[in-house]
Amino acid sequence: MTEKAEPRTRKISPFSLAMILVTVVSSVIALFLGFTYESQDPTSALPYMLIGFIGLAISAYMLLQAQRKPSRAAFEMPQVITTILCQKCGFKNIRDFERGDYIFKETEPCPKCNDKMMIASIYREDKEKEK
């Protein structure tokens, strides 16, 4: 039995790819302007170079984040319990919730006295988180 390996990357949307491409192009232009102005006026070249390097860093980060598969939060459904009670003899039955259960619904007959049993409560059982 071979398991199919799930790809670690996902497809990038065209809009995200366009935004990354625009950021890279504008960063390269800013770096080019910074390097050309460096010989003429070093004080005006510094902002261009800074914008270029920051833009390249942002575009690389955006590309890595766009390719990374989003983590899925594990959500566990809570266990819902139905308590069924016999009004006549007090017999109590606890079972898992079933679709269509509601409070005061008459259910199966009591195993002790054969009288109709009624749903007394429906509640969620919380699991305590370990620290």
N, C-alpha and C positions, 0 to 999 in steps of 0.2 A: 504494500500500500504506500504509494508515494503521495505526499502532500504537496499541493501547489504552493510555491513560494509567493507570498504577497509582496507586490512591489513597494519599496520604501518611499517612493516619490509619487506625487500626483501631478496631474496635468495642470499647467498654469493657464489661467484665463487670458484671453487676448487683451483685455483691458489692462490687467496687471503687467503683462509683458510689454505693452506699449508704454506704460508709466515708467517701467524700469529702463526701457530703451531711451526714452526722453531724458531721464535723469543721467544716464551714462553719457549720452551725446553732449548734454549741457555741461557736465563735469569735465569732459575731455576738452571742450571749447574753453572753459574757464582755466584749465591747466595750461593749454596752449597760449592763451593770452597772458597768463602769469609768467610763463617762461620767456615769452617775447618781450614783455615789459621789464623783466628782471635786469637786463643790461642797461636799459634807459633810465628807469626810475624804480629802485628796489622797494620803496615804500608803497607804491601803487601796485606792485606785483604781488605783494604778500596777501591781500584779500582775495585776489583771483586764485592763487594757489591753494589757499585755505578752503575756499568754496569748492574747488575742484576735488581736493582730497576728501572732504566731507561728503560731497556728492557721490563719489565712487564708493565710499564706505557704506553710505545709505543704500545705494543700489545693490551692492553685494549682499547686504543684510536682507533687503526686500526679496532678492532672488532666492536666498537660502530659506527664508520663511515661506515663500510661495511654494517651494518644492517639498517642504517638510509635510508629512502627513499629520493632520490634526489629531490630537489625542482624544480618545473617546472616554467620557466619564462613565464609570460603571454604575449603573443605576439598578438596584435590586428592588423588586416589588415587595412591599411589606406583606406579611402574612396576615390575612383577615380571618377572624374566627367568628363563628356563629354559635351562640348558646341557645339550646332548645330545652324548654322546661315544661314539665307536666304540672298543670294547675291542681290536679286532684291528689296525686301522691307525692309530688315534689321531686320526682326523678329528673336528673339533669344530664343532658348529653351535649358534649362540645365537639364540633366538627369544623372543617374548613368551610369558608364562605362559598356558596354556589350562586350562580347568576339567577336572579329572581327572588333572592331572600330579602325579606323586610321584617321589621319588628311587628309583632302580633299576628304574623302569618301562621295559620294552622298547618302543621306538617304531619309526618307519619304517626301512627298510633304508639302509645307508650308500651314498652315491653313488659312492664309490671302490671298495669291495670287496664290496658287496651283503650284508654281514653285518648282523645286527640291531644297532641303536644303542640306548644306554641313557641315561636322564636321570641326569646326574652331580650337578647342583646346581640349586637354585632359590633365588634371592636377590632382594632389593629394591634397586633402583638409587636412591640418594639424590641429590637435586639440591642442590648447595651453595647456601646462602643468600648473596646478595650484600649486602655491608655498605655 
